[in-house]
Amino acid sequence: MISRRQVLANASQLCLLGALAPARVYAQNGLMQRTVPKTGELLPVIGLGTYRTFDVANNPAELDPLKQVIEIFFQHGGTVVDSSPAYGPSEAAFGYLSQQIDLPDNLFVATKVRADGRDQGIRQMDASPQKMGVEKIDLMQVHSLADWQTQLPILKERKAQGIYRYIGITASREELYEDFINIMRREPLDFIQINYSVAERKAEEVILPLAMDRGMAVFINRPFAAGALFPYVENKVLPDWATEFDCHSWGQFFLKFILAHPAVTVALQATSSPNHLLDNLKAGQGMLPNEELRQRMVDLIGLTGRPPWT
């Protein structure tokens, strides 16, 4: 259990969000980077997710825009790509497209295992590098805690063998949080991946402070609440005060809210639009909102929990 002193320490850090801890924030080519607590490795704060967007049929009409997305992502300093066998052909789509472009030397590939039993889990893990067109997976995660009692020990074995550099767990639903937190407290995880947005803020209560306390890097999924935030603000004007943290679009607004939390390492955004990607990448540049501005952001959006909102 987190002590009152730790909670107060975390709250104190949160009050300094406008100037995140210098040891955790760097910039390269304008894109902020954060350190992986266990190793000090630097990762750009905007990552490329593949859920739904890379779940495409093998035809040029769908693949060509994704090739542009990958190229733009790498050209503008992105390195982190996250996928899963549970995302249909997403791993294979990335692998196919990655063979047609120059991959960065510091490419960071994360994927997941979602299987029942040891044999199925190992087969799935072994297939991922070939599907994604890489020699090695940097981060392997247990997807949505599926059969974690079996899969997590395999991940620990494989990390000890040097097959994976990092291991972790993921969740995107609050009903998994109790088990998720218990695993975080017991297991030597390098990363966690959790849903978090200006609307879905439950992770602020325990998970994000606990990740900081346990020295775990944090990937954020569902930064736009699975896209539901955009229709909600479709006819709204971005507030003038958003310029105080170098924000010029609603996509940047949502991502900067997330990145301003000191526990967050990388926000995973997924898009098939090159223009949307360019806009999203700008969220990882310039200033971030301080705690007062973050509260104004919450108040402005006025949503709590998972959509649909009433």
Secondary structure as UniProt FT lines:
FT   HELIX           4..14
FT   TURN            15..16
FT   HELIX           17..19
FT   HELIX           22..24
FT   STRAND          26..28
FT   TURN            29..30
FT   STRAND          31..35
FT   TURN            37..39
FT   STRAND          42..44
FT   STRAND          46..49
FT   TURN            51..54
FT   HELIX           60..75
FT   TURN            76..77
FT   STRAND          80..82
FT   TURN            85..86
FT   TURN            88..89
FT   HELIX           90..98
FT   TURN            99..100
FT   TURN            105..106
FT   STRAND          108..113
FT   HELIX           118..132
FT   STRAND          139..142
FT   HELIX           143..145
FT   TURN            146..147
FT   HELIX           148..160
FT   TURN            161..162
FT   STRAND          166..170
FT   HELIX           174..176
FT   HELIX           177..186
FT   STRAND          191..195
FT   HELIX           202..204
FT   TURN            205..206
FT   HELIX           207..214
FT   STRAND          217..221
FT   TURN            223..228
FT   HELIX           229..232
FT   TURN            233..235
FT   HELIX           240..245
FT   HELIX           250..259
FT   TURN            262..263
FT   STRAND          266..269
FT   HELIX           274..281
FT   HELIX           282..284
FT   HELIX           291..301
//
